[in-house]
Amino acid sequence: MTNLTAKDLDVLTHILTGEEMACKKARVYANTLTDPALAATMSEIASQHEQRFRALFAVLGGKE
């Protein structure tokens, strides 16, 4: 892991929170939409947010 400053950690934490919330919201939308194409699109968006979350979490040295 690289040496991160307190500010770096603060920014990463903020971004992680945003990615987590966006993923959760997209999953809710995917599960509630009645149009299959829109639901699939929201599911893909949720997956992209999850991938970004995992990548950022790895920067912090976290393991899932």
LINLIN-V133432 format. One record per backbone hydrogen bond with DSSP energy under -1.0 kcal/mol. NH is the residue of the N-H (numbers start at 1). CO is the residue of the C=O. If there is no record, write none. Layout:
NH:CO  NH:CO
//
This chain:
9:5  10:6  11:7  12:8  13:9  14:10  15:11  16:12  17:13  18:14  19:15  20:16  21:17  22:18  23:19  24:20  25:21  26:22  27:23  28:24  29:25  30:26  31:27  32:28  33:29  39:35  40:36  41:37  42:38  43:39  44:40  45:41  46:42  47:43  48:44  49:45  50:46  51:47  52:48  53:49  54:50  55:51  56:52  57:53  58:54  59:55  60:56  61:58  62:57
//
